[in-house]
Amino acid sequence: MTTTSKGTIEAEISKAITQWEKDFLGRGSITVKSDILRDMIIINLKGILTPAEYVVSETKDGLLSIKRTRTACVESGVEDLKDIILNLTGEQVKIFHTDISTSTGERIMVFKLKNNYEKKFSS
């Protein structure tokens, strides 16, 4: 069992992901919320699209182009993201999933860990 609270770790993950966005992608999201659930860390990032990207995504081709480009950018930094999770939790990431909604400007990131990390917070 860890002495740091689950909420503290979730906040640290959100802060680190926001910093990664700024350093790697050039800008951060408006809000980030991280949740630890069993062997997953689920991150909801809001406000990630630029005003121009909202306009471009109004057509199907534009929408797919934005999704492809943004996904490729995030996935090109996946090793950094996995390192962030490892450094903050001590847990290795088994699988990383991500998707973006061009209608809401939200991105979801899911880190599936090798172990049930939430159990470390049980009393």
Salt bridges, closest charged atoms under 4 A:
ASP35 OD1 - LYS33 NZ 3.04
ASP39 OD2 - LYS112 NZ 2.45
GLU53 OE1 - ARG70 NH2 2.75
GLU79 OE2 - LYS82 NZ 3.90
GLU91 OE2 - LYS120 NZ 2.89
ASP99 OD1 - LYS67 NZ 3.26
GLU118 OE2 - LYS6 NZ 2.69
